[in-house]
Amino acid sequence: MECYTCGQKLPADAERCTRCGQRFKPRPTTPPAPAKPSLLDRLKGKLGKKEDEENG
């Protein structure tokens, strides 16, 4: 990681810059949100449901 104030290279878990003293916000440790299905997948799902209703 680099300090966004002075450019000093720092460890990823640094809370302060060793050169200029800039504080860094702690990064959240929550897992990333699950990916949304693509538009094509959503359209395929909707079109598939309509065909099933017409054939059923």
C-alpha positions in Angstrom: 0.0 0.0 0.0 1.1 3.6 -0.6 0.3 6.7 1.4 -2.0 8.8 -0.6 -0.5 11.9 0.8 3.2 11.5 0.4 3.6 8.2 -1.6 5.6 6.3 1.1 5.4 2.5 0.6 3.7 0.9 3.7 2.6 -2.5 4.8 -1.0 -3.4 3.9 -2.1 -3.2 7.6 -0.6 0.2 8.4 -2.7 2.6 10.4 -0.4 5.6 9.9 2.2 6.6 7.4 5.7 6.4 8.9 6.9 9.5 6.9 4.1 12.0 7.2 1.8 10.6 9.9 -1.3 10.4 7.7 -4.0 8.1 9.3 -5.8 5.5 7.2 -9.3 4.3 7.8 -9.5 0.7 8.7 -10.7 -1.5 5.9 -13.9 -3.4 6.5 -13.4 -7.1 6.7 -16.9 -8.0 5.4 -17.0 -10.4 2.4 -17.8 -8.9 -1.0 -21.4 -8.9 -2.1 -22.4 -11.9 -4.3 -22.3 -11.1 -8.0 -25.6 -10.3 -9.7 -26.7 -12.5 -12.6 -25.9 -11.0 -15.9 -28.7 -9.3 -18.0 -28.6 -12.2 -20.4 -29.1 -14.7 -17.7 -32.0 -12.7 -16.2 -33.6 -12.5 -19.7 -33.1 -16.2 -20.3 -34.8 -16.9 -17.0 -37.8 -14.7 -17.8 -38.2 -16.0 -21.4 -37.9 -19.6 -20.2 -40.7 -19.0 -17.6 -43.0 -17.6 -20.3 -42.4 -20.6 -22.6 -43.0 -23.0 -19.8 -46.4 -21.3 -19.0 -47.4 -21.4 -22.6 -46.5 -25.0 -23.0 -48.0 -26.1 -19.7 
